[in-house]
Amino acid sequence: MSQDITITITDREGATHEVQAPTDMNMNIMELVRAYELAPEGTIGICGGMAMCASCQCYVLNDVAVPEMGDDEEAMLSEAFNVKPNSRLGCQIHITEDLDGLAVELAPEY
């Protein structure tokens, strides 16, 4: 039986939101941000989660193990703005029970 996990998201205004994320819906961090309306409409997930725009770039803030970065994600981040060593694309981090306690911060829009 799947259960919801807790993820902490710091939005682009600096406000911190502790949200519940379902592990049984194949959602990712970008979709979670959209579901909770933590970024203005049209400013996150512009490419629809295809790792082609970096609008969902976020910074992983704690030691929760996120899945390995794929080639598409790595290529997109190599061209994105405001990239840090802990940058990831939210659309490429799928929500699983292993991510319970994850903390991320949304990167600046541009």
Secondary structure, 3 states (H helix, E strand, C coil): CCCCEEEEEECCCCCEEEEEECCCCCCEHHHHHHHCCCCCCCCCCCCCCCCCCCCCEEEECCCCCCCCCCHHHHHHHCCCCCCCCCEEEHHHCECCHHHCCCEEEECCCC
